[in-house]
């Protein structure tokens, strides 16, 4: 299983304008430490070798992370979700990165909770990934 994070912003002026490298690193760190398998998805796609495409978007009129999906694309061995995160406006790039990271990880956890009753292991893995990304982008010093 591999995770990928394309970004699509459907509302005008609702974008976080983060470097693509940030989402590439997020994918890399998650895929480097294989996340927990999600058996129901494996059963539907009839393979353990599939991709989760978690499309990141934002909406101005929501107050918490919203997960839409899944959409299964069997011929490509993919399952798509859309993670909508509440829009947060700030000029500070590091604050935006920290905010988006926290909200996207909440969305990934929602994917796991959708299929796995005890998602504590997934939470533990995601916390380690969060620490690595925060260190790489020096987000621990964000105020």
Buried (B, 14 or more C-beta within 10 A) or exposed (E): BBBBBBBEBEEEEBBBEBEEEBBEBBBBBBBEEEBBEBEEBBEBBEEEEBBBBBBBBBBEEEEEBBBEBBEBBEEEBBBBBBBBBBBEEEEEBBBBBBBBBBBBBBBBBBBBBBBBEEBEEBBEBBEEBBEBBBEEBEBEEBE
